[in-house]
Amino acid sequence: MTEPNAVGTVADTLRTALRDFPQTVGIVTATGPDGPVGVTVSSFTSASLHPPLIVVWIGEGASAWPVLRTAPLFAVHLLHAGQTALSDLFARTGADRFGAGTHWRPDADGLPHLLDAPLRLRCRTDRRIAVGDHVGLVGEPLEVQHAAGAAPLVRFQGRYTSVA
């Protein structure tokens, strides 16, 4: 085990080490004054079951962050193994994320619903917790749509994979 001696080295070592542990891939969506926004995330977890709360970590530099910073509602869509292209689309800066190739529709509140995601959590924003260069977006699930049996999309060692 190496003992890094500089902060940059610790961050680099941490990034490399965490690549050895799978992370669920999802997309967070919301609606702003200029329309729908979304961003790919790989830092999502259940925070509490009583009360039900989830948390997803969003980089403050993410293009969707200005909307998510004040959005009262957001949705988390966890992806299946066949959705790498969708994940890549929502990860690209300047991409037309809600163009003709994306299967989505707004719900009654205008919140973007990605139709092919096997798990969708429609959430009310509970709080935001700033930590370093990310913000934990804590949500109270109001609705859970789950299609059981789909192999989840995960990131492992810097690549997409599945745990089917």
N, C-alpha and C positions, 0 to 999 in steps of 0.2 A: 504494500500500500504506500502510495506517495503522499507526502505532506506538502501541498502547494504553499508557496510563500508569498503569493500576491493575490489580491482579490480577483483580478481577471483570470488567473490560473484556477482559482477555486470555482468560479462560474463555468469555465470551460470544462473542468473535470466533472462538475455536477451535471452539466448538459450531456456529456459523454456517458456518464454512469446511468443516468435516467433513461437513456435510449434502450437499455437492456430490460426495461420493464414496460409492458404493453399499456397503451393509453387509448381509451375509447375516442373515436372521431365523431364529431357532431357539427352541427351548424346552428348558430343562434340567429334568430330573426326578430325584427321589430318593425314598427312603422313610424316614420318621421314626417315632418311637414312636406318633404320632397318625395315621399313614397317609401317603399319597402327598403330595408337594409338587411344585410346578413354577413356573417363571418364564420369561417371554419375554426373550430376549437378542438383541442385535445386535452383539456384540463377541466373535467366535469366530474362531479360526484354527488351522491346523496349526502346531505348534511344532517338531516334529522327525520325521523318518522313520526314523532309526536312533539310538535306539529310537523307535518310533512314540509320539508324544505330541501332544496337542491342548491348547489353553488357551481357556477361556471366562471372561470378566470379569463378576463378579457384584457389584452394589452391596451394601454392608454393610447397607443399609436394606431390602433386598428381603425380602419375607415368607418366602421359601424359605431365606434365608441361615442361620438358626439350625440347620436340618437339614443343609444343605450344608457347614456349618462342620466337621462331624464325620463326615459320611457316608463310608463306605469305598468305595461305588459310586455312580455317577450315570450318567445317559444324556443325550446331546445329540441332539435331533431337529431337523434342518434342514427347513424347510417349503417347500412348493410354492406357486406363485402363487395357487392357489385357497384358501389357508388363512389369509386375513387375519382372519376371525372367530375362529379358534383362537388366533392370535397376540394379538388384542385381549383375549380371555378370560383368557389367562395373564398378561397385563400389568395387569389390573385388581386392585386391592386388595380383598380380601374376597369375590372371586368363587368360585363353586363350580366349580373348575377340572376336577374329576374326576367331575362329575355325568353325568346321562343323555345329554347332548348330546356328550360327549367319547368318541371311539372309542379305548379303551385297554384294556389288561389287564396284570396284574402278570406278570413273568417268574418263573423258578424261585426267585430271591432276593427277590421282592417288588418289584423295581424297575419303576416304571411304564413301559410301552411304548406310545407313541402310534402306533396302527396305521396311520394314513394318511400319516405322514411319509415322504418318499422317501429320507431318509438318517437312520439311527439308529446312533449310536455308544454302545455299552455300555462304560463306562470304570471302571477302578479308579483311585481318587484317588492321584495320585503325590505332590502337594504343593500347598500354598496359598501364594500370594505376595501380601502386602498392599502395595498401592500407592495412596496417597491414600485416597479413599472407596470404592475397589473392591478386590476380591480376585481374583487370577488363580487359577482352579481348574484345575490341570494334571491331565490324565487320561491314562492309558495305555489305549487302546482294546483291549478284550478280544474284541469282536465288532463287525463292521460289517455292517449290512443296508442295501443300496443298490438302489433301483429306478431304473435309468438312464432318462434321457429326460424327466424332469419339469422344467418351467421353475421355477427357484428363486424364492422370495419374497425380495425385498430392500427395504431402506429407502433412498430417494434423495430429497433435498431435502424431507425431512420427511413423505414419503408412501410408501405401499407401491407397488412396481412389480415388474416381472419383466425378466429378460434372456433371453428366449426367442429 
